[in-house]
Amino acid sequence: MFVPNSIMTWFEAHESLFWWLTISSALAFIGTLIVVPLLLIRMPADYFTRQRPYYHGRHPIIHWTILISKNLLGIIFLLSGIAMLFLPGQGIITILMAISLLNFPGKRYLEQQLICLPGILATVNKIRQRAKQPPLLAPDLK
């Protein structure tokens, strides 16, 4: 296979960066194989049909700690999910989990549209069924 000299030169000059990216990608892949199913299993069955978040009405310090933590985790999952669209991994499900963790305008509508895509809800509910959890309730899109 022919690889232009400029690309080979760049890889040789940045060999340690290449290895760090490779190791990070492998760890992210393995991590999402473990973390995403755990989060899907722990997600309340009525997540897509209820109105208020679980941390609503708590002490302000707890509220903001949860809000900031889940948004940081959501950003990590979103970046990992986007990368998994091109690398090995469960990209779409990871992106769905990221969206469920992030807070932004229109989030609820986007979540409900994604979970109703053919195959997504079925895949998520298969994961939940194996863990003996009730299936997620599908939102009523009108």
C-alpha positions as CSV (number, residue, x, y, z in Angstrom):
1,M,0.0,0.0,0.0
2,F,1.4,3.4,-1.0
3,V,1.5,6.0,1.8
4,P,2.8,9.5,0.8
5,N,6.1,10.5,2.4
6,S,4.6,13.5,4.1
7,I,2.1,11.3,6.0
8,M,4.9,8.8,7.0
9,T,7.0,11.7,8.1
10,W,4.2,13.1,10.3
11,F,3.6,9.7,11.9
12,E,7.3,9.3,12.6
13,A,7.5,12.8,14.1
14,H,4.4,12.2,16.2
15,E,4.7,8.6,17.1
16,S,4.0,9.0,20.8
17,L,0.8,11.0,20.0
18,F,-0.3,8.3,17.7
19,W,0.2,5.6,20.4
20,W,-1.6,7.8,23.0
21,L,-4.6,8.2,20.7
22,T,-4.6,4.5,19.9
23,I,-4.6,3.5,23.6
24,S,-7.2,6.2,24.5
25,S,-9.4,4.9,21.7
26,A,-9.1,1.3,22.9
27,L,-9.8,2.3,26.5
28,A,-12.8,4.5,25.5
29,F,-14.2,1.5,23.4
30,I,-13.9,-0.9,26.4
31,G,-15.2,1.7,28.8
32,T,-18.3,2.4,26.8
33,L,-19.0,-1.3,26.4
34,I,-19.2,-1.4,30.2
35,V,-20.5,2.0,31.2
36,V,-23.3,2.5,28.5
37,P,-25.2,-0.7,29.3
38,L,-24.9,0.1,33.1
39,L,-26.4,3.5,32.5
40,L,-29.1,2.1,30.3
41,I,-30.0,-0.4,33.0
42,R,-30.1,2.2,35.7
43,M,-32.2,4.6,33.7
44,P,-35.8,4.8,35.1
45,A,-38.3,3.1,32.8
46,D,-40.3,6.3,32.6
47,Y,-37.3,8.5,31.7
48,F,-38.7,9.5,28.3
49,T,-42.3,10.0,29.6
50,R,-41.8,11.9,32.9
51,Q,-41.7,15.7,33.2
52,R,-39.2,16.7,35.9
53,P,-35.6,15.5,36.4
54,Y,-34.8,13.4,39.5
55,Y,-32.6,16.1,41.0
56,H,-35.3,18.8,40.8
57,G,-36.1,20.4,44.1
58,R,-32.9,19.2,45.9
59,H,-30.5,21.4,47.9
60,P,-28.8,24.0,45.5
61,I,-25.3,22.5,46.1
62,I,-26.5,19.0,45.3
63,H,-28.5,20.3,42.3
64,W,-25.6,22.1,40.8
65,T,-23.1,19.3,41.6
66,I,-25.3,16.8,39.8
67,L,-26.0,19.2,36.9
68,I,-22.3,20.0,36.3
69,S,-21.1,16.4,36.7
70,K,-23.7,14.9,34.4
71,N,-23.0,17.5,31.7
72,L,-19.2,16.8,31.9
73,L,-19.9,13.1,31.6
74,G,-22.3,13.9,28.7
75,I,-19.6,15.8,26.8
76,I,-17.2,12.9,27.2
77,F,-19.8,10.4,26.0
78,L,-20.8,12.7,23.1
79,L,-17.2,13.0,21.9
80,S,-16.7,9.2,22.3
81,G,-19.9,8.4,20.5
82,I,-19.0,10.6,17.6
83,A,-15.6,9.0,17.4
84,M,-17.3,5.6,17.5
85,L,-19.2,6.4,14.4
86,F,-15.8,6.0,12.6
87,L,-14.1,3.7,15.1
88,P,-15.3,0.4,16.6
89,G,-18.0,0.9,19.2
90,Q,-21.7,1.5,19.8
91,G,-21.7,5.1,18.5
92,I,-25.4,5.8,18.2
93,I,-26.3,4.4,21.7
94,T,-23.4,6.3,23.2
95,I,-24.6,9.5,21.6
96,L,-28.1,8.8,22.9
97,M,-26.7,8.4,26.4
98,A,-24.7,11.6,26.0
99,I,-27.8,13.5,25.0
100,S,-29.7,12.2,28.0
101,L,-26.9,13.5,30.2
102,L,-26.5,16.9,28.6
103,N,-28.8,20.0,29.2
104,F,-29.6,22.2,26.2
105,P,-32.7,23.7,24.6
106,G,-34.7,21.2,22.6
107,K,-33.0,18.2,24.4
108,R,-36.3,16.5,25.3
109,Y,-37.6,16.6,21.8
110,L,-34.3,15.3,20.3
111,E,-34.2,12.5,22.9
112,Q,-37.7,11.4,22.1
113,Q,-37.1,11.4,18.4
114,L,-33.9,9.4,18.7
115,I,-35.3,6.7,21.1
116,C,-38.2,6.2,18.6
117,L,-35.9,5.4,15.7
118,P,-36.4,1.9,14.4
119,G,-34.2,-0.5,16.3
120,I,-33.0,1.9,19.0
121,L,-35.7,1.3,21.5
122,A,-35.7,-2.4,20.8
123,T,-31.9,-2.6,21.3
124,V,-32.0,-0.6,24.5
125,N,-34.9,-2.8,25.8
126,K,-33.0,-6.0,25.0
127,I,-30.1,-4.7,27.1
128,R,-32.6,-3.9,29.9
129,Q,-34.4,-7.3,29.6
130,R,-31.1,-9.2,30.0
131,A,-30.6,-7.3,33.3
132,K,-34.2,-8.1,34.3
133,Q,-35.2,-4.4,34.2
134,P,-38.6,-3.2,32.9
135,P,-38.5,-1.9,29.3
136,L,-38.3,1.8,28.7
137,L,-41.6,3.4,28.1
138,A,-41.8,4.9,24.6
139,P,-42.8,8.6,24.4
140,D,-46.1,9.5,22.8
141,L,-45.0,11.7,19.8
142,K,-47.8,13.8,18.6
